[in-house]
Amino acid sequence: MGSLRRLPGSFAIFGLVLTVGLSPGRLNANDKKDALQYGEGFIVNVPYAEADVLKALDDVVQNGKIRGTKEYNKDEFVDNATMVDSSTLFPAWTDGGKVYYKERLHALDPRNFKDSNDVGTLAVRYVVMRQDDKHTVVRIDAIFVEEFRHKAHASDGSVENAEYKEIHDRLEAMQLMRDQTAEAEKQKQEAEQRKFDTGAEESSAMPIEPSSGSSASRPQETVVPESSSVDDLKKRVHELQQQTERRVKRAGTFLKSAPFRTAADLQPLNAGTEVLIMISTPYWYGVETHGGQHGWVFRDDLEEVQ
């Protein structure tokens, strides 16, 4: 393989993925397949630190799926793929960076590989190269090799695009969690500051009893709040708990690294464990545990704190 092409540092993709190029000129239906640039792979410079990219990539490499292809029309992806330390289906990589592989053995005629019509091994290679503190180059290549004839079939780019989208979605989820956590902490600090400022103003506004001329000062009267005020406060606290706290319903629930079923497990959560909601999405909660661990829990696995 040629050396990894460096892309300009300002180039980034948000929510979109690169697609393979087509030959210039008008194409008729019979020319389209031949015009695809098979085997060109995928390369992009993403605006994330290498550590974040590696964390997102780890989820994708270990999720057991190869997207952008399928064996049967009813499928959405090829499953039962496994992470491997190396793959002989690709030439040795010598251009630096960190390299990862995922393979699916005995794949039956996977789609989007040139002239594939047999059983073989489907493999994906991921290369991660640090560009600077805030940018990382990601390269993805896919190939299908027949078991009996050992004939290699190049990808049309569909697998590489789909696998990158999985990585990109996880990177966005991680960034969203960081942003929401930072915003929640900022709001918490501002609320505490307002509380402090209000207390200081009330303290300075308290009337000072005039001196009676005796050595003993007259004690100040303490205003005892009515029971209704206490009840209102308790009610408000309960409402806030219902909005921001949840309890784990059942054993076997895991705190996830991203809002995906296939995301890495961060830690198990016992039934009854209470967590603080930091982010709310239609299907997942971004939460913080009492130990300060941040992660994601499926909404149906949590219940309101009574």
C-alpha positions, 0 to 999 in steps of 0.5 A, spaced: 500 500 500 502 507 498 504 511 504 498 514 508 496 521 505 496 527 509 490 531 509 490 539 510 489 540 518 482 544 517 479 539 513 474 535 517 467 531 517 461 532 521 455 527 520 458 526 513 462 521 510 467 520 504 464 516 498 469 513 493 470 517 486 466 516 479 470 517 473 468 523 469 463 524 464 456 521 464 455 514 466 449 509 463 447 503 467 452 498 464 458 502 466 456 504 473 459 498 476 466 498 472 466 506 473 467 505 481 474 506 484 474 499 487 480 498 493 481 505 494 479 505 501 477 511 506 482 516 509 480 522 513 482 527 518 478 528 524 478 534 529 479 529 535 485 527 539 488 521 538 485 518 545 478 519 543 479 516 536 482 510 539 476 509 544 471 510 539 474 505 534 475 500 540 467 500 540 467 499 533 472 494 532 469 489 538 462 490 536 462 484 532 459 487 526 461 489 519 457 495 516 456 497 509 455 490 506 451 483 507 450 476 505 442 476 504 437 481 502 434 481 509 440 483 513 443 490 515 450 488 516 455 482 516 455 479 523 459 474 527 466 478 526 471 478 531 477 483 532 484 480 530 491 482 532 493 481 524 491 479 518 494 476 512 489 479 507 492 485 507 500 487 505 504 489 512 503 496 514 509 500 515 507 507 515 506 508 522 500 509 527 496 504 530 493 498 526 487 494 528 483 489 524 476 485 524 475 479 520 469 475 519 470 468 517 466 464 512 462 470 509 457 468 503 458 472 497 458 479 501 455 485 497 459 491 495 466 487 493 468 487 486 465 480 482 465 476 489 460 470 488 463 465 493 465 463 500 471 467 504 474 471 509 471 479 510 476 483 513 477 490 515 483 494 517 483 501 521 489 505 521 490 511 526 495 516 526 496 522 530 497 529 527 497 534 532 493 534 539 486 536 536 487 532 529 487 525 528 488 521 521 483 515 520 484 510 514 480 504 513 480 499 508 476 493 507 477 486 502 474 480 501 478 473 499 475 467 497 477 460 501 478 456 495 481 460 490 484 465 494 482 470 490 482 477 493 476 482 491 476 489 492 471 494 496 467 499 492 468 503 499 461 502 502 464 498 508 469 503 509 464 509 509 459 505 514 465 503 519 467 510 519 460 513 520 460 508 526 466 511 529 464 518 528 457 517 531 461 515 537 466 521 537 460 525 537 456 522 543 463 522 547 463 530 545 456 531 547 457 528 554 463 532 555 459 538 553 453 537 557 457 535 563 461 542 563 455 545 562 451 542 568 458 543 572 457 551 570 450 551 572 451 548 579 457 553 580 453 559 578 447 556 582 451 556 588 454 563 587 447 566 587 445 562 593 452 565 597 450 572 594 443 572 596 445 569 603 450 575 604 445 580 602 440 578 607 445 578 612 447 585 611 440 587 610 438 585 617 437 590 622 441 592 628 438 592 635 440 599 638 444 598 644 440 599 651 446 601 655 447 595 659 452 590 658 448 585 656 445 586 649 438 584 647 437 577 643 435 578 636 428 574 635 428 568 630 423 568 625 420 561 625 418 559 618 411 556 618 410 549 616 407 550 610 413 553 607 417 547 609 412 543 606 413 547 600 420 546 600 420 538 601 415 538 595 420 542 591 426 538 593 422 531 591 420 534 584 427 536 583 429 529 584 424 526 580 427 530 574 434 529 575 435 522 579 433 515 577 434 508 580 436 502 576 431 497 575 434 490 575 441 487 576 445 486 569 444 493 567 451 496 565 453 503 564 455 504 557 461 508 554 456 511 548 449 511 547 449 504 543 447 497 545 454 495 542 458 500 546 463 498 551 461 496 558 464 501 563 461 498 569 455 494 572 450 497 576 446 494 581 439 494 582 437 500 586 443 504 584 441 511 584 444 516 578 444 523 576 441 525 569 446 529 565 443 528 558 436 526 556 435 523 549 429 519 546 432 512 548 438 513 553 440 517 559 447 520 560 448 519 567 453 520 573 454 515 578 455 517 586 462 515 584 463 520 579 463 515 573 460 518 567 456 514 562 450 512 558 444 507 561 438 505 556 432 509 559 428 503 560 433 500 565 431 506 569 425 508 574 424 514 577 426 515 585 420 515 589 
